[in-house]
Amino acid sequence: MSPRGTRARRASTSKRTIWLAAGAVVLAGTGVTAVNATGGSGDTGTDDSSRPAKAHTLALAGKDAKKRELPRTETQLFSLVGVSWENSADDFEGTAQIRTRSADDGAWTDWRDLDFGIRAPETKEGDASGVRGASEPLWVGPSDAVQARVVAGGKETAVPDALRLDMIDPGETKGGKGNGKGKPSDKPEKTDTAAPSPTVPGEDPAPSTAPEPTGIATESAVAPATEQPPTPPVPSETATQDPPEPTAEPSAPAPSQEPTAEPSTAPTTEPTTPAPSETATQDPPQPTAEPSAPAPSQEPTAEPSTAPTTEPTTPAPSETATQDPPQPTAPAEPTIVSRADWGADESLVADPPSYLDKVDAVFVHHTAGTNNYDCAESPAIIRAILTYHVKTNGWNDLGYNFFVDKCGTVFEGRAGGVDKPVRGAHTYGFNGYSSGVSLLGDYENGGTPTAAAKQAIADISAWKLGLHGVAPEARVTLTAAGDTGVWNTGDKATLNTISGHRDGYATLCPGATLYSALPEIRSTAGASIYTS
C-alpha cells in the first residue's frame, strides 16, 4: 500500500492505538534535554525582553517495541511539539498523539494527532549525519506540560529507533513584524506612494505608462508655469515699466499678461532685435513714440524666463521616463515580511543556500498546526518551525520558501533571496524544480483557508513564477528525483504549475479544504497584478 493510502487510513483508525508505559521522567529528574537553539543574533543581550529559542527533548523509551507512552510530564516552556527518530529514511507508519497543558490557565487540551507527511530533502542536505525522521510540528501555544502516546501501525512492527518528543520554545524578539494586518496585494500601493513617481508602477506594471505621464505632465506644466513667472526679477522690472505702456496702448499689457500664448512667437519673431533691447534702455523718455516697440523689447527679456518654464515640463517627464524602464522590467513584488523582521536566528544556518536554474512550479503546503492562532503569533510560529527544522530534522534551514498566515501576510522562508530561485526542502522528489509556500494552520481536519490567505498564496505564486516566465494557470512536466509514493524515480510527472504537496508526494498535505481551493487559487493567480 502506498504511503498515501496508509496515511489516509491512519487518520480514520486512531481507535486502534494501544498504550504502554515508557520510562519518561519529569523535568526535575534526568529525562529532559534542553538545547539552546541560538548562539548569535537571537541572544544579543541588548534587549531584556528578548529570549533565545530553545529545543527540549524527552526520550520515548520502553520495553515494548511497538508502542510508547509518556504520562503527564512537566517541562520547560514550549509552544511547538513533534516526535522524531534516528533514521530519516524510516517512514513511520502509525499514530502519534499529544496533549499539552496551557502555561496561562493550566488547562489540558484534547488529544491531537501529529502528521507524518514530511521527508528529508533528496540532496546531500538530507544525507547529513544529523538528519532525523520526524513528524510535522504542531503549534500548541505556550505550554508547560505534555502527555504523548505513539504506536506503530500498518505493516510496521516497531516504532523507530531513538524515538523522542521534541518541544520548541520560539523565544521572544524585539521589534518583530508581520501581525497579519492587511493583504499583500494592498501593500505595494502603500509602499510605492511614498515617492510620487513610483506611485503608479507600484500598483500595476500594465497601466503604469498611462497614468504616470498624465499626472507628472499636469504637475510640471501647471504648477511651475504658475509659480515661476512671479519669481524672476525680469518680470518685476517689466512691471515697473508697464504703467507708461497701458496709457499708450491697452492691447500691449494684454500680451504681457499672457506669456504662455506668446513665448513661442516672441522668441521666434524677435531674436534678431537685440538692438530694440538697446532701445529698451532709451524707451523710458519716449514711451508714446513706439509703444509697440518697448513691449516686444521688454517681453523678450520676460519671455526667456517663461519659455524655460514651459520647457521644464518636458524635462520632468523625461526624468520620469528614466525611472520607468527599471520598474516595468520585473513584476511588482508583493509585500513580504523579511527573516530579520520575523526574528530568524541566522546563527542556526550553517551552510549557504543552493539555487535552482529555474522555478517551474510552486507547491502549496499547510503546516498542519492549529488554526486558533492569533496573527500576531505568526512570527513566533515561524521561528519555532525554523528551530524544529534545524534542531529536530537536522536540516540546514527552513524547508519552505515562503509562509502565509490566515490574515494574508507573506513571510520569507528559507534564506537566499525572495527573488532568487532558492532550493528548498518541502516536496521530496521535486525540490529541484520548485518553490514551496506553506499556509499556517491545519486544513485537513476542518480548517478552511480564508479569502485573504488564498489571495496571498495566489499573489506570491504568480509573482514567483512570473520571475521565470511561467504562467500560473499552465501545466508542466517534471521528472521525479525520488520514489515519492505517488511517482517513481525517473517518472515524468505532468503537474499544474501551482500544485498541492500531495500531487508530488504521498501525504494529506495541504489538507482537503486547501487542496480543493487550488483551482480558485490558480485562477486568482492568473488575474493577479503580480502576473507578468
C-alpha positions as CSV (number, residue, x, y, z in Angstrom):
1,M,0.0,0.0,0.0
2,S,1.3,3.4,-0.8
3,P,2.3,5.8,2.0
4,R,-0.7,8.0,0.8
5,G,-3.2,5.2,1.4
6,T,-1.6,4.2,4.7
7,R,-1.7,7.8,6.0
8,A,-5.2,8.3,4.8
9,R,-6.2,5.1,6.7
10,R,-4.3,6.2,9.7
11,A,-6.4,9.3,10.0
12,S,-9.5,7.1,10.5
13,T,-8.1,4.3,12.6
14,S,-6.7,6.1,15.7
15,K,-9.0,3.9,17.9
16,R,-6.7,1.0,17.2
17,T,-3.9,2.7,19.2
18,I,-2.5,0.7,22.0
19,W,-0.7,2.3,25.0
20,L,2.0,1.2,27.2
21,A,4.2,2.9,29.8
22,A,7.5,4.4,28.9
23,G,10.4,5.3,31.2
24,A,9.9,9.0,30.9
25,V,10.6,11.3,33.9
26,V,9.6,14.8,34.9
27,L,11.7,17.8,34.2
28,A,13.0,17.8,37.8
29,G,14.6,14.4,37.0
30,T,17.1,13.4,34.3
31,G,14.8,12.8,31.3
32,V,14.8,16.2,29.7
33,T,17.5,17.5,27.4
34,A,17.5,21.2,26.7
35,V,19.4,22.5,23.6
36,N,19.9,26.3,23.3
37,A,18.9,26.9,19.7
38,T,20.7,30.1,19.3
39,G,24.3,31.3,19.6
40,G,24.1,34.6,17.9
41,S,21.5,37.1,16.7
42,G,18.8,35.7,18.9
43,D,20.6,36.3,22.1
44,T,22.5,39.6,21.9
45,G,21.8,40.8,25.4
46,T,20.8,44.2,24.1
47,D,17.1,43.8,25.0
48,D,15.9,42.3,28.3
49,S,12.6,41.3,26.7
50,S,14.3,39.1,24.1
51,R,14.6,35.4,24.8
52,P,16.5,32.9,22.6
53,A,14.7,30.0,21.1
54,K,15.3,26.6,22.7
55,A,14.7,23.0,21.8
56,H,13.8,20.5,24.6
57,T,13.7,16.7,24.1
58,L,12.2,13.8,26.0
59,A,13.2,10.3,25.1
60,L,10.3,7.9,24.4
61,A,11.9,4.7,25.7
62,G,10.2,1.5,26.6
63,K,10.4,-2.3,26.6
64,D,7.6,-2.8,24.1
65,A,9.0,-2.2,20.6
66,K,5.6,-1.4,19.1
67,K,4.3,1.2,21.4
68,R,5.3,4.2,23.6
69,E,3.5,6.3,26.1
70,L,4.6,9.4,28.0
71,P,2.5,10.2,31.1
72,R,1.6,13.8,32.0
73,T,5.0,15.4,32.4
74,E,6.0,18.9,33.4
75,T,8.6,20.5,31.1
76,Q,10.2,23.8,30.4
77,L,8.2,26.3,28.5
78,F,7.4,25.3,24.9
79,S,4.9,26.3,22.1
80,L,5.5,23.7,19.4
81,V,5.9,20.0,19.6
82,G,6.6,16.9,17.4
83,V,8.2,13.5,17.5
84,S,11.4,12.4,15.8
85,W,13.6,9.3,15.4
86,E,17.1,8.4,14.4
87,N,16.9,7.3,10.7
88,S,15.3,9.8,8.3
89,A,14.9,7.0,5.8
90,D,12.4,5.2,8.0
91,D,8.9,6.3,7.0
92,F,7.0,5.9,10.2
93,E,3.5,4.4,9.7
94,G,1.4,4.5,12.8
95,T,-0.2,7.1,15.1
96,A,1.2,9.7,17.4
97,Q,-0.9,11.9,19.6
98,I,-0.1,14.5,22.2
99,R,-1.9,16.6,24.9
100,T,-0.5,19.8,26.4
101,R,-1.1,22.0,29.4
102,S,-1.5,25.7,28.9
103,A,1.1,27.8,30.7
104,D,-1.5,30.6,31.0
105,D,-4.5,28.8,32.7
106,G,-3.3,25.3,33.4
107,A,-6.0,23.7,31.2
108,W,-5.2,20.5,29.3
109,T,-6.1,20.2,25.6
110,D,-7.8,17.3,23.9
111,W,-5.6,14.7,22.2
112,R,-4.2,15.9,18.9
113,D,-2.8,13.8,16.0
114,L,0.6,14.5,14.6
115,D,1.0,14.3,10.8
116,F,3.8,12.4,9.1
117,G,3.9,13.9,5.6
118,I,7.4,15.2,5.8
119,R,10.6,13.8,4.3
120,A,14.3,14.9,4.3
121,P,15.4,16.6,1.0
122,E,16.8,14.4,-1.8
123,T,20.2,16.1,-1.7
124,K,23.3,15.9,0.5
125,E,21.4,18.1,2.9
126,G,19.1,15.2,3.5
127,D,22.0,12.8,3.8
128,A,23.9,14.6,6.6
129,S,24.7,12.6,9.7
130,G,22.5,14.6,12.0
131,V,19.3,14.3,9.9
132,R,16.4,12.7,11.7
133,G,13.0,11.4,10.6
134,A,10.2,13.5,12.2
135,S,6.5,14.3,12.2
136,E,5.2,17.7,11.2
137,P,5.5,20.0,14.1
138,L,2.3,21.1,15.9
139,W,1.8,24.6,17.3
140,V,0.2,24.4,20.7
141,G,0.9,27.9,22.2
142,P,2.8,28.5,25.4
143,S,2.7,25.2,27.4
144,D,4.5,23.8,30.4
145,A,3.5,20.1,30.5
146,V,2.9,17.3,27.9
147,Q,1.4,13.8,27.5
148,A,2.1,11.6,24.5
149,R,1.3,8.2,23.0
150,V,2.7,6.6,19.9
151,V,2.1,3.2,18.3
152,A,3.4,1.5,15.1
153,G,0.6,0.7,12.7
154,G,0.0,-1.0,9.3
155,K,3.0,-3.1,8.3
156,E,5.2,-1.5,10.9
157,T,6.1,-3.9,13.7
158,A,8.1,-1.4,15.8
159,V,8.4,2.2,16.5
160,P,11.6,3.8,15.0
161,D,14.8,3.7,17.0
162,A,15.7,6.6,19.3
163,L,12.1,7.9,19.3
164,R,11.8,11.1,21.2
165,L,9.5,14.1,21.8
166,D,10.7,17.4,20.6
167,M,9.4,20.6,22.1
168,I,10.4,24.1,20.9
169,D,10.3,27.4,22.7
170,P,10.4,30.1,19.9
171,G,11.7,32.7,22.3
172,E,11.0,36.4,22.0
173,T,12.5,39.0,19.8
174,K,12.3,42.8,19.8
175,G,10.5,44.6,17.1
176,G,9.2,41.6,15.2
177,K,6.8,42.4,12.3
178,G,4.1,40.7,10.5
179,N,1.0,40.8,12.5
180,G,-1.2,39.9,9.6
181,K,-2.9,43.3,9.1
182,G,-3.8,43.8,5.5
183,K,-3.4,41.7,2.4
184,P,-0.2,41.6,0.5
185,S,-1.9,42.9,-2.6
186,D,-2.9,46.1,-0.8
187,K,0.6,46.9,0.5
188,P,2.6,47.7,-2.7
189,E,0.3,50.7,-3.2
190,K,1.1,52.0,0.3
191,T,4.8,51.3,-0.1
192,D,5.2,52.9,-3.5
193,T,3.2,56.0,-2.8
194,A,6.0,57.3,-0.6
195,A,7.5,58.8,-3.8
196,P,5.4,60.5,-6.4
197,S,7.0,58.9,-9.5
198,P,6.7,55.2,-8.5
199,T,3.1,55.5,-7.3
200,V,1.5,54.0,-10.4
201,P,4.2,51.4,-11.3
202,G,3.8,50.0,-7.8
203,E,0.2,49.4,-8.4
204,D,0.3,47.6,-11.7
205,P,3.0,47.3,-14.3
206,A,0.5,47.4,-17.2
207,P,-1.3,50.8,-16.6
208,S,1.9,52.4,-15.4
209,T,2.5,54.2,-18.6
210,A,-0.9,55.9,-18.9
211,P,-1.5,57.4,-15.5
212,E,2.1,58.4,-14.9
213,P,2.8,60.8,-17.8
214,T,-0.6,62.4,-17.3
215,G,0.0,63.1,-13.6
216,I,3.5,64.3,-13.9
217,A,2.9,66.5,-17.0
218,T,0.0,68.2,-15.3
219,E,2.0,69.0,-12.2
220,S,5.1,70.2,-14.1
221,A,3.1,72.2,-16.8
222,V,0.6,73.9,-14.5
223,A,2.4,74.3,-11.2
224,P,5.8,75.5,-12.5
225,A,4.2,77.8,-15.1
226,T,2.0,79.5,-12.5
227,E,4.6,79.6,-9.8
228,Q,7.8,80.6,-11.7
229,P,6.8,83.7,-13.6
230,P,6.3,85.8,-10.5
231,T,9.7,84.8,-9.1
232,P,12.2,86.0,-11.8
233,P,13.5,89.6,-11.3
234,V,13.0,90.4,-15.0
235,P,9.2,90.4,-14.9
236,S,9.4,92.6,-11.9
237,E,11.4,95.2,-13.9
238,T,8.9,94.9,-16.7
239,A,6.2,95.5,-14.2
240,T,7.8,98.8,-13.3
241,Q,7.8,99.8,-17.0
242,D,4.3,98.7,-17.7
243,P,2.5,101.8,-16.4
244,P,3.5,104.1,-19.3
245,E,2.6,101.3,-21.8
246,P,-1.1,100.9,-20.9
247,T,-1.5,104.7,-21.4
248,A,-0.3,104.4,-25.0
249,E,-2.0,101.1,-26.0
250,P,-4.0,98.9,-23.7
251,S,-3.5,96.0,-26.0
252,A,0.2,95.8,-25.1
253,P,-0.4,94.9,-21.4
254,A,-2.8,92.1,-22.5
255,P,0.1,90.2,-24.3
256,S,2.3,90.8,-21.3
257,Q,-0.3,89.1,-19.1
258,E,-0.4,86.1,-21.4
259,P,3.1,84.9,-21.6
260,T,2.0,81.3,-22.3
261,A,0.5,82.4,-25.6
262,E,3.5,84.5,-26.8
263,P,6.6,82.5,-25.8
264,S,6.6,80.6,-29.0
265,T,6.2,83.7,-31.2
266,A,8.2,86.1,-29.2
267,P,11.5,84.3,-29.3
268,T,11.0,83.4,-33.0
269,T,9.9,86.9,-34.2
270,E,12.4,88.9,-32.2
271,P,15.6,87.0,-31.8
272,T,17.1,89.4,-34.4
273,T,16.2,92.5,-32.4
274,P,18.9,92.8,-29.8
275,A,19.0,96.5,-30.9
276,P,15.5,97.0,-29.7
277,S,16.9,95.8,-26.4
278,E,19.2,98.8,-26.5
279,T,16.2,100.8,-27.5
280,A,14.6,99.5,-24.4
281,T,17.1,101.4,-22.4
282,Q,16.2,104.5,-24.3
283,D,12.5,103.9,-24.3
284,P,11.5,105.4,-21.0
285,P,11.9,109.0,-22.3
286,Q,9.8,108.2,-25.4
287,P,7.1,105.7,-24.4
288,T,4.5,107.3,-26.5
289,A,6.5,107.3,-29.8
290,E,6.7,103.5,-30.1
291,P,4.6,101.7,-27.5
292,S,4.7,98.6,-29.6
293,A,8.5,98.5,-29.7
294,P,9.1,98.7,-26.0
295,A,6.5,96.0,-25.3
296,P,8.3,93.4,-27.5
297,S,11.7,94.6,-26.3
298,Q,10.6,94.2,-22.7
299,E,8.8,90.9,-23.3
300,P,11.8,89.1,-24.8
301,T,13.6,89.6,-21.5
302,A,10.5,88.3,-19.7
303,E,9.8,85.6,-22.3
304,P,13.1,83.7,-21.8
305,S,12.0,83.2,-18.2
306,T,8.6,82.0,-19.3
307,A,9.9,79.8,-22.2
308,P,12.1,77.7,-19.8
309,T,9.0,77.4,-17.6
310,T,7.2,75.7,-20.4
311,E,10.2,73.6,-21.4
312,P,10.9,72.2,-17.9
313,T,7.6,70.5,-18.4
314,T,9.3,68.3,-20.9
315,P,12.4,67.5,-18.8
316,A,10.2,66.5,-16.0
317,P,8.5,63.7,-18.0
318,S,11.9,62.9,-19.4
319,E,13.2,62.3,-15.8
320,T,10.2,60.2,-15.2
321,A,10.9,58.3,-18.4
322,T,14.4,57.5,-17.0
323,Q,12.7,56.0,-13.9
324,D,10.1,54.0,-15.8
325,P,12.3,51.4,-17.5
326,P,13.6,49.6,-14.4
327,Q,10.2,49.2,-12.9
328,P,8.4,47.5,-15.8
329,T,11.3,45.2,-16.4
330,A,10.3,42.9,-13.5
331,P,6.9,42.2,-11.9
332,A,6.0,44.3,-8.9
333,E,6.9,42.5,-5.6
334,P,4.3,41.6,-3.1
335,T,4.9,42.8,0.5
336,I,7.0,40.0,2.2
337,V,8.0,40.1,5.9
338,S,11.7,39.5,5.9
339,R,13.6,37.0,8.0
340,A,15.1,39.9,10.0
341,D,11.6,41.2,10.7
342,W,10.1,37.9,12.0
343,G,13.2,37.3,14.0
344,A,15.1,34.5,12.3
345,D,18.2,33.3,14.2
346,E,20.7,33.2,11.4
347,S,23.3,31.5,13.6
348,L,21.3,28.3,13.1
349,V,22.0,28.3,9.4
350,A,25.4,26.7,8.9
351,D,25.7,26.5,5.1
352,P,24.9,28.9,2.3
353,P,21.8,28.4,0.2
354,S,21.7,26.4,-3.0
355,Y,20.0,27.7,-6.2
356,L,18.0,26.3,-9.0
357,D,18.3,27.1,-12.7
358,K,14.6,27.9,-12.8
359,V,11.4,27.7,-10.8
360,D,9.0,25.7,-12.9
361,A,6.3,25.2,-10.3
362,V,5.0,26.2,-6.8
363,F,3.9,23.5,-4.3
364,V,1.3,24.6,-1.8
365,H,1.5,23.2,1.8
366,H,0.0,23.6,5.2
367,T,1.9,23.5,8.5
368,A,-0.6,21.0,10.0
369,G,-0.7,23.1,13.2
370,T,-3.6,24.8,15.0
371,N,-5.9,27.3,13.2
372,N,-6.6,29.1,16.5
373,Y,-3.5,31.2,16.5
374,D,-3.6,35.0,16.5
375,C,-1.9,36.5,13.5
376,A,0.4,38.4,15.9
377,E,1.8,35.0,16.8
378,S,2.8,34.2,13.2
379,P,6.4,35.3,13.6
380,A,6.8,33.1,16.7
381,I,5.3,30.1,14.9
382,I,7.8,30.6,12.0
383,R,10.7,31.0,14.5
384,A,9.6,27.7,16.1
385,I,9.4,25.9,12.8
386,L,12.9,27.2,11.9
387,T,14.3,25.7,15.1
388,Y,12.4,22.5,14.6
389,H,13.6,22.0,11.0
390,V,17.2,22.7,12.1
391,K,17.4,21.2,15.6
392,T,14.9,18.3,15.2
393,N,15.0,17.4,11.5
394,G,18.7,18.3,11.2
395,W,18.2,20.4,8.0
396,N,20.3,23.5,7.2
397,D,17.4,25.9,7.2
398,L,13.6,26.1,6.9
399,G,12.1,23.7,4.4
400,Y,9.6,26.2,2.9
401,N,10.5,29.2,0.7
402,F,7.5,31.2,1.9
403,F,4.9,31.2,4.6
404,V,1.4,32.7,4.6
405,D,-0.8,33.2,7.6
406,K,-4.6,33.3,7.7
407,C,-4.6,37.1,7.7
408,G,-2.9,37.1,4.3
409,T,0.6,38.1,5.4
410,V,3.5,36.6,3.4
411,F,6.8,35.7,5.2
412,E,10.2,34.9,3.8
413,G,11.1,31.3,4.5
414,R,14.4,29.7,3.5
415,A,17.2,32.3,3.2
416,G,18.9,33.2,-0.1
417,G,16.7,36.0,-1.5
418,V,13.0,36.0,-2.1
419,D,13.5,36.9,-5.8
420,K,16.1,34.2,-6.3
421,P,15.5,30.5,-7.2
422,V,16.4,29.2,-3.8
423,R,16.3,25.4,-3.5
424,G,14.0,24.4,-0.6
425,A,13.2,21.2,1.3
426,H,9.5,20.9,1.0
427,T,8.4,18.5,-1.7
428,Y,10.5,15.3,-1.8
429,G,11.3,14.4,-5.4
430,F,10.5,17.8,-6.8
431,N,12.6,20.3,-4.8
432,G,14.9,20.7,-7.8
433,Y,12.2,22.4,-9.8
434,S,10.0,24.3,-7.4
435,S,9.3,26.8,-4.7
436,G,7.2,25.9,-1.6
437,V,4.5,28.1,0.0
438,S,3.1,26.9,3.3
439,L,-0.1,28.2,4.9
440,L,0.0,28.3,8.7
441,G,-2.7,26.0,10.1
442,D,-4.4,22.6,9.6
443,Y,-6.7,22.3,6.6
444,E,-7.3,18.6,6.8
445,N,-9.3,18.5,10.0
446,G,-12.0,21.1,9.5
447,G,-9.9,24.3,8.8
448,T,-10.9,26.4,5.9
449,P,-8.5,28.8,4.2
450,T,-9.5,32.5,4.4
451,A,-10.1,34.7,1.4
452,A,-7.0,36.7,2.5
453,A,-4.9,33.6,2.7
454,K,-6.0,32.4,-0.8
455,Q,-5.3,35.8,-2.3
456,A,-1.8,35.9,-0.7
457,I,-0.9,32.4,-2.0
458,A,-2.1,33.3,-5.4
459,D,-0.1,36.6,-5.4
460,I,3.2,35.2,-4.2
461,S,2.9,32.2,-6.5
462,A,2.1,34.4,-9.5
463,W,5.0,36.7,-8.7
464,K,7.5,33.9,-8.1
465,L,6.5,32.0,-11.3
466,G,6.5,35.2,-13.3
467,L,10.1,35.9,-12.5
468,H,10.9,32.8,-14.6
469,G,8.3,33.3,-17.3
470,V,6.0,30.6,-16.1
471,A,2.2,31.1,-16.3
472,P,0.3,30.3,-13.0
473,E,-2.5,28.5,-14.8
474,A,-0.3,26.3,-17.0
475,R,0.9,22.7,-16.7
476,V,4.5,21.5,-16.6
477,T,6.2,18.1,-16.9
478,L,8.8,17.4,-14.3
479,T,11.0,14.3,-13.7
480,A,10.7,12.8,-10.2
481,A,14.0,12.7,-8.4
482,G,12.9,10.0,-5.9
483,D,10.3,7.5,-5.1
484,T,7.5,9.6,-3.5
485,G,4.7,7.2,-3.1
486,V,2.9,8.9,-6.0
487,W,5.8,8.9,-8.5
488,N,8.8,6.6,-9.0
489,T,12.3,7.9,-9.7
490,G,12.5,9.0,-13.3
491,D,8.8,9.3,-13.9
492,K,7.6,12.2,-16.0
493,A,5.0,13.9,-13.8
494,T,2.7,16.3,-15.6
495,L,1.5,18.8,-12.9
496,N,-0.1,22.2,-12.6
497,T,2.4,25.0,-12.1
498,I,0.6,25.7,-8.9
499,S,0.1,22.2,-7.3
500,G,-0.6,20.7,-3.9
501,H,2.1,18.8,-1.9
502,R,0.0,15.6,-2.4
503,D,0.3,15.9,-6.1
504,G,4.0,15.2,-5.8
505,Y,4.3,13.2,-2.6
506,A,2.1,10.7,-0.7
507,T,0.7,12.9,2.0
508,L,-2.5,14.5,3.1
509,C,-0.9,17.9,2.9
510,P,-2.0,20.6,2.2
511,G,-5.3,19.3,3.6
512,A,-8.6,18.7,2.0
513,T,-10.0,22.2,2.1
514,L,-6.9,23.9,0.9
515,Y,-6.3,21.4,-1.8
516,S,-9.9,21.9,-3.1
517,A,-9.2,25.6,-3.2
518,L,-6.3,25.3,-5.6
519,P,-8.3,25.7,-8.8
520,E,-9.6,29.0,-7.4
521,I,-6.1,30.0,-6.3
522,R,-4.7,29.2,-9.8
523,S,-7.4,31.4,-11.4
524,T,-6.8,34.2,-9.0
525,A,-3.1,34.0,-9.7
526,G,-3.7,34.2,-13.4
527,A,-5.6,37.5,-12.8
528,S,-3.1,38.8,-10.1
529,I,-1.4,42.2,-10.5
530,Y,1.8,40.3,-10.0
531,T,1.4,38.1,-13.0
532,S,3.8,39.1,-15.7
